[in-house]
Amino acid sequence: MIDVKGLKKSFGEIEVLKGIDEHIDKGEKVVIVGPSGSGKSTFLRCLNLMEKPTEGVITFDGRDITSLKDKEIDRVRMRMGMVFQHFNLFPHLTIRKNITLAPVKLKLMSQDEADAKAEELLKRVGLPDKAEEYPSRLSGGQKQRIAIARALAMNPEVMLFDEPTSALDPEMVGEVLELMKQLAADGMTMVVVTHEMGFAREVASRVLFMAEGYVMEQNEPEKFFAEPKNQRLKDFLSKVL
Amino acid sequence: MGFIDSFKQNFIEQDRWKYLLDGLKTTLVITAFAVLLGMLLGFLVAIVRSTYLKTGKLRILNALCRVYLTVIRGTPMVVQLLITYFVIFGSVNISKTFVAIMAFGINSGAYVAEIVRGGIMSVDNGQFEAGRSLGLNYRQTMLYIVMPQALKTVLPSLANEAIVLLKETSVAGYIAIADLTKGGDIIRSQTFSPFLPLISVAVIYLIMVMFLTSLVGRLERRLSANDRR
């Protein structure tokens, strides 16, 4: 579904991604872990072109998306949901509007259809009574669940999660992870950058370890945690587990 | 001469109060239209500037806008007014009030532009990214997500800019417009008593400014009361 070849990304002089080759299949749940500054967020953000790759090719559904025009990039992004560390809900809009804005403005749904979809999604994320609230009235965990609902409203084929629980108070991490597990069980293709090793172990079909701009090691979760080969990964795991 | 006689002389005789009333009307007309023009120009310039800063597009327009901002903010208002009247519109027969509206509007636009640009840039970039990640294009993201939030932040500053402009128009007399200030000055030159006419002019400005300032204060309180961030 997503194919990455020779992906490099530099910010000015600093090369953050130094050559990544990766393939993500439909239905896979890829969890990316690694120390901060390893380029894992940048990698994720390259997948929906929030960052423009400096070099390399990303193919989505057989189509090279790195050389697309702005308009076509927008079309690709409609098919990829993204969830941010800091939620980025729109503070001037109600929860309902947060969820329905994009599908309505992009003419994918009428306001009525989008409202119905929002209602269904709010039930799914366990916040059916919050439609008319503003984001500031919600807790961090609730905000992130709404952010997930907002992304789902576009009926995406892939969901990208950029450290979705890193900005949450510890007691709210669980509710967000629970929702993500549900999503995974429903068959969504997911790419998740996270520090939640428990989530990786339980949900991932594959875990990638990134450091210094490379994917240093990857494996199915059991082997990944039980038999790490790379020395950097061993050090990393000994610190986080 | 007592106060009452002086009052009569300055305002009642020969209907001199009309200088003030007509002047006030002129001042308000110039201010109102200049504010509108300034807002329009300011928003356009701010959008060009922030589009350039965010995307690197509109390079040439951005350069033009920067020249505009530098020139307007780097030269005195009175000089701009004189140039507009005697140089730019020097060879055409045109209403002085119109010239003043152009000059003050173009001047105000530069300040509005920087206020609005500041507001746009103050909206967290995550808001912009969230919009784009959903597939909204640049224009839609600015229109539905960034601008409403920026506008809310800068509304009080914009209102203050309008108040400043009201006072700035007092130099309209330089191109012989009979605005409020000029009206008071005409009375002074006829009666040779400076105190009452000039103080009255000052008081009228002060009342208007205090009234508008209290409106801005109320606006600010309302904005912060339902601040939903």
Interface residues (C-beta under 8 A of the other chain):
Chain A: N48 M50 D70 K71 D74 R75 R77 M78 M80 G81 M82 F84 H86 N88 L89 F90 P91 H92 L101 A102 K105 L106 Y134 P135 S136 R137 A147 R150 A151 M154
Chain B: D124 G126 Q127 E129 A130 G131 R132 S133 L134 G135 L136 N137 Y138 Q140 Y144 I145 P148 Q149 K152 D227 R228 R229
